[in-house]
């Protein structure tokens, strides 16, 4: 009886050749500006203690209340697959005392993240992000640099049809003043029980509600930007001034709150006009208070998460993905057992010099092996048989032209 095929879980974004080359291209383009700005890699656990996210991300968020993959491990501990990266970075900074050294702590990360969402184009249960965090200093220039790194990443892909929206969620004094007026406004709205409970935990969450009826109700709500303290207004004005100096275009969106509770001060999102409902390709902001909330010092921080999946969709929509096919420099066709062993040695040595080398495995005839070499896209091919082994020379054939020349086996590196 034939066994049923096992498929990937629903809502997982996975990339296999040749699409994986496009994915890799996007990821590297998004990471490079962070490396160039002196950010160092932080490799994070895929799962964390559930408390990290309930305390750090916020119980009122959809991420925590509806979307986390949480389970009990064999020791009875509550574990959650990471739904975002910032809380994990902050936990690692505290645990490894990175905040006790030179500030700011500047790190980048990339990898898979997990949310139990309704799968659709650009919205997956397993998705990929590139992120950075700059922790330890409350400087508007750092805010501008973080935004500029994201902007440069998208521009390096060749994207043009995206825009940057920014806002300020203020400091604690700003939010306290706004909270009073917002609570008064919400108390007069006719809300269902679940929405009312979310509003009690964090009334700002209603600005992030995607339902049209809630959007309409909140369209006349008091806005946090109208309650910013003088310090918050000055900080936000300096961020804008730096962005203008960098010639980075932006629009102020006073309704933006984003989906995580830890954001304060400068907050931003990049929107791509070709992606419909899932138009957000990345965003982030400042999170003063998060480190203290997780048991660390009262240090400030700012960062972003850029969606690799959505950036790839945007690049495809703008038709800027390079047409790249895998090509090896050399394809070796060994004839016989001794030649196959020698081919392995030659390939290993050439790969050590940085050449991409493939070998024709199996017991193919020469004609079939040449077809395989052609399909591989190899630039050059050599046949390695008894005569070549005894003479120490091979015919290096250029696949595109058909031209060939005799080359000593020991000189293949120089010839390539």
PESULCOR-V398659 format. One record per residue. N is the residue number from 1. RES is the residue in one letter. SS is DSSP state (~ for helix, > for strand, _ for the rest). Layout:
n=N res=RES ss=SS
n=N res=RES ss=SS
//
This chain:
n=1 res=X ss=_
n=2 res=X ss=_
n=3 res=X ss=_
n=4 res=X ss=_
n=5 res=X ss=_
n=6 res=X ss=_
n=7 res=X ss=_
n=8 res=X ss=_
n=9 res=X ss=_
n=10 res=X ss=_
n=11 res=X ss=_
n=12 res=X ss=>
n=13 res=X ss=_
n=14 res=X ss=_
n=15 res=X ss=_
n=16 res=X ss=_
n=17 res=X ss=_
n=18 res=X ss=_
n=19 res=X ss=~
n=20 res=X ss=~
n=21 res=X ss=~
n=22 res=X ss=~
n=23 res=X ss=~
n=24 res=X ss=~
n=25 res=X ss=~
n=26 res=X ss=~
n=27 res=X ss=~
n=28 res=X ss=~
n=29 res=X ss=~
n=30 res=X ss=~
n=31 res=X ss=~
n=32 res=X ss=~
n=33 res=X ss=~
n=34 res=X ss=~
n=35 res=X ss=~
n=36 res=X ss=~
n=37 res=X ss=_
n=38 res=X ss=_
n=39 res=X ss=_
n=40 res=X ss=>
n=41 res=X ss=>
n=42 res=X ss=_
n=43 res=X ss=_
n=44 res=X ss=_
n=45 res=X ss=_
n=46 res=X ss=_
n=47 res=X ss=>
n=48 res=X ss=>
n=49 res=X ss=>
n=50 res=X ss=~
n=51 res=X ss=~
n=52 res=X ss=~
n=53 res=X ss=~
n=54 res=X ss=~
n=55 res=X ss=~
n=56 res=X ss=~
n=57 res=X ss=_
n=58 res=X ss=_
n=59 res=X ss=_
n=60 res=X ss=_
n=61 res=X ss=_
n=62 res=X ss=~
n=63 res=X ss=~
n=64 res=X ss=~
n=65 res=X ss=~
n=66 res=X ss=~
n=67 res=X ss=~
n=68 res=X ss=_
n=69 res=X ss=_
n=70 res=X ss=>
n=71 res=X ss=>
n=72 res=X ss=>
n=73 res=X ss=_
n=74 res=X ss=_
n=75 res=X ss=_
n=76 res=X ss=_
n=77 res=X ss=_
n=78 res=X ss=>
n=79 res=X ss=>
n=80 res=X ss=>
n=81 res=X ss=>
n=82 res=X ss=_
n=83 res=X ss=_
n=84 res=X ss=_
n=85 res=X ss=_
n=86 res=X ss=~
n=87 res=X ss=~
n=88 res=X ss=~
n=89 res=X ss=~
n=90 res=X ss=~
n=91 res=X ss=~
n=92 res=X ss=~
n=93 res=X ss=~
n=94 res=X ss=~
n=95 res=X ss=~
n=96 res=X ss=_
n=97 res=X ss=_
n=98 res=X ss=~
n=99 res=X ss=~
n=100 res=X ss=~
n=101 res=X ss=_
n=102 res=X ss=_
n=103 res=X ss=_
n=104 res=X ss=_
n=105 res=X ss=>
n=106 res=X ss=>
n=107 res=X ss=>
n=108 res=X ss=>
n=109 res=X ss=>
n=110 res=X ss=>
n=111 res=X ss=>
n=112 res=X ss=>
n=113 res=X ss=>
n=114 res=X ss=>
n=115 res=X ss=_
n=116 res=X ss=_
n=117 res=X ss=_
n=118 res=X ss=_
n=119 res=X ss=_
n=120 res=X ss=>
n=121 res=X ss=_
n=122 res=X ss=_
n=123 res=X ss=>
n=124 res=X ss=_
n=125 res=X ss=_
n=126 res=X ss=>
n=127 res=X ss=>
n=128 res=X ss=>
n=129 res=X ss=>
n=130 res=X ss=>
n=131 res=X ss=>
n=132 res=X ss=>
n=133 res=X ss=>
n=134 res=X ss=>
n=135 res=X ss=>
n=136 res=X ss=_
n=137 res=X ss=_
n=138 res=X ss=_
n=139 res=X ss=_
n=140 res=X ss=~
n=141 res=X ss=~
n=142 res=X ss=~
n=143 res=X ss=~
n=144 res=X ss=~
n=145 res=X ss=~
n=146 res=X ss=~
n=147 res=X ss=~
n=148 res=X ss=~
n=149 res=X ss=~
n=150 res=X ss=~
n=151 res=X ss=~
n=152 res=X ss=~
n=153 res=X ss=~
n=154 res=X ss=~
n=155 res=X ss=~
n=156 res=X ss=~
n=157 res=X ss=_
n=158 res=X ss=_
n=159 res=X ss=_
n=160 res=X ss=_
n=161 res=X ss=_
n=162 res=X ss=>
n=163 res=X ss=>
n=164 res=X ss=>
n=165 res=X ss=>
n=166 res=X ss=>
n=167 res=X ss=>
n=168 res=X ss=>
n=169 res=X ss=_
n=170 res=X ss=_
n=171 res=X ss=_
n=172 res=X ss=~
n=173 res=X ss=~
n=174 res=X ss=~
n=175 res=X ss=~
n=176 res=X ss=~
n=177 res=X ss=~
n=178 res=X ss=~
n=179 res=X ss=~
n=180 res=X ss=~
n=181 res=X ss=~
n=182 res=X ss=~
n=183 res=X ss=~
n=184 res=X ss=~
n=185 res=X ss=~
n=186 res=X ss=~
n=187 res=X ss=~
n=188 res=X ss=_
n=189 res=X ss=_
n=190 res=X ss=_
n=191 res=X ss=_
n=192 res=X ss=_
n=193 res=X ss=~
n=194 res=X ss=~
n=195 res=X ss=~
n=196 res=X ss=~
n=197 res=X ss=~
n=198 res=X ss=~
n=199 res=X ss=~
n=200 res=X ss=~
n=201 res=X ss=~
n=202 res=X ss=_
n=203 res=X ss=~
n=204 res=X ss=~
n=205 res=X ss=~
n=206 res=X ss=~
n=207 res=X ss=~
n=208 res=X ss=~
n=209 res=X ss=_
n=210 res=X ss=_
n=211 res=X ss=_
n=212 res=X ss=~
n=213 res=X ss=~
n=214 res=X ss=~
n=215 res=X ss=~
n=216 res=X ss=~
n=217 res=X ss=~
n=218 res=X ss=~
n=219 res=X ss=_
n=220 res=X ss=_
n=221 res=X ss=_
n=222 res=X ss=_
n=223 res=X ss=_
n=224 res=X ss=~
n=225 res=X ss=~
n=226 res=X ss=~
n=227 res=X ss=~
n=228 res=X ss=_
n=229 res=X ss=_
n=230 res=X ss=~
n=231 res=X ss=~
n=232 res=X ss=~
n=233 res=X ss=~
n=234 res=X ss=~
n=235 res=X ss=~
n=236 res=X ss=~
n=237 res=X ss=~
n=238 res=X ss=~
n=239 res=X ss=~
n=240 res=X ss=~
n=241 res=X ss=~
n=242 res=X ss=~
n=243 res=X ss=~
n=244 res=X ss=~
n=245 res=X ss=~
n=246 res=X ss=_
n=247 res=X ss=_
n=248 res=X ss=_
n=249 res=X ss=_
n=250 res=X ss=_
n=251 res=X ss=>
n=252 res=X ss=>
n=253 res=X ss=_
n=254 res=X ss=_
n=255 res=X ss=_
n=256 res=X ss=_
n=257 res=X ss=_
n=258 res=X ss=_
n=259 res=X ss=_
n=260 res=X ss=_
n=261 res=X ss=_
n=262 res=X ss=_
n=263 res=X ss=_
n=264 res=X ss=>
n=265 res=X ss=>
n=266 res=X ss=>
n=267 res=X ss=>
n=268 res=X ss=>
n=269 res=X ss=>
n=270 res=X ss=>
n=271 res=X ss=>
n=272 res=X ss=>
n=273 res=X ss=_
n=274 res=X ss=_
n=275 res=X ss=_
n=276 res=X ss=~
n=277 res=X ss=~
n=278 res=X ss=~
n=279 res=X ss=_
n=280 res=X ss=>
n=281 res=X ss=>
n=282 res=X ss=>
n=283 res=X ss=>
n=284 res=X ss=>
n=285 res=X ss=>
n=286 res=X ss=>
n=287 res=X ss=_
n=288 res=X ss=_
n=289 res=X ss=_
n=290 res=X ss=~
n=291 res=X ss=~
n=292 res=X ss=~
n=293 res=X ss=~
n=294 res=X ss=_
n=295 res=X ss=_
n=296 res=X ss=_
n=297 res=X ss=_
n=298 res=X ss=_
n=299 res=X ss=_
n=300 res=X ss=_
n=301 res=X ss=>
n=302 res=X ss=>
n=303 res=X ss=>
n=304 res=X ss=>
n=305 res=X ss=>
n=306 res=X ss=>
n=307 res=X ss=>
n=308 res=X ss=~
n=309 res=X ss=~
n=310 res=X ss=~
n=311 res=X ss=~
n=312 res=X ss=~
n=313 res=X ss=~
n=314 res=X ss=~
n=315 res=X ss=~
n=316 res=X ss=~
n=317 res=X ss=~
n=318 res=X ss=_
n=319 res=X ss=_
n=320 res=X ss=_
n=321 res=X ss=_
n=322 res=X ss=_
n=323 res=X ss=_
n=324 res=X ss=_
n=325 res=X ss=_
n=326 res=X ss=_
n=327 res=X ss=_
n=328 res=X ss=_
n=329 res=X ss=_
n=330 res=X ss=>
n=331 res=X ss=>
n=332 res=X ss=>
n=333 res=X ss=>
n=334 res=X ss=>
n=335 res=X ss=_
n=336 res=X ss=_
n=337 res=X ss=~
n=338 res=X ss=~
n=339 res=X ss=~
n=340 res=X ss=~
n=341 res=X ss=~
n=342 res=X ss=~
n=343 res=X ss=~
n=344 res=X ss=~
n=345 res=X ss=~
n=346 res=X ss=~
n=347 res=X ss=~
n=348 res=X ss=~
n=349 res=X ss=~
n=350 res=X ss=~
n=351 res=X ss=~
n=352 res=X ss=~
n=353 res=X ss=_
n=354 res=X ss=_
n=355 res=X ss=_
n=356 res=X ss=_
n=357 res=X ss=>
n=358 res=X ss=>
n=359 res=X ss=>
n=360 res=X ss=_
n=361 res=X ss=_
n=362 res=X ss=_
n=363 res=X ss=_
n=364 res=X ss=_
n=365 res=X ss=_
n=366 res=X ss=~
n=367 res=X ss=~
n=368 res=X ss=~
n=369 res=X ss=~
n=370 res=X ss=~
n=371 res=X ss=~
n=372 res=X ss=~
n=373 res=X ss=~
n=374 res=X ss=~
n=375 res=X ss=~
n=376 res=X ss=~
n=377 res=X ss=_
n=378 res=X ss=_
n=379 res=X ss=_
n=380 res=X ss=>
n=381 res=X ss=>
n=382 res=X ss=>
n=383 res=X ss=>
n=384 res=X ss=>
n=385 res=X ss=_
n=386 res=X ss=~
n=387 res=X ss=~
n=388 res=X ss=~
n=389 res=X ss=~
n=390 res=X ss=~
n=391 res=X ss=~
n=392 res=X ss=_
n=393 res=X ss=>
n=394 res=X ss=>
n=395 res=X ss=>
n=396 res=X ss=>
n=397 res=X ss=>
n=398 res=X ss=>
n=399 res=X ss=_
n=400 res=X ss=_
n=401 res=X ss=_
n=402 res=X ss=_
n=403 res=X ss=_
n=404 res=X ss=>
n=405 res=X ss=>
n=406 res=X ss=>
n=407 res=X ss=>
n=408 res=X ss=>
n=409 res=X ss=~
n=410 res=X ss=~
n=411 res=X ss=~
n=412 res=X ss=~
n=413 res=X ss=~
n=414 res=X ss=~
n=415 res=X ss=~
n=416 res=X ss=_
//
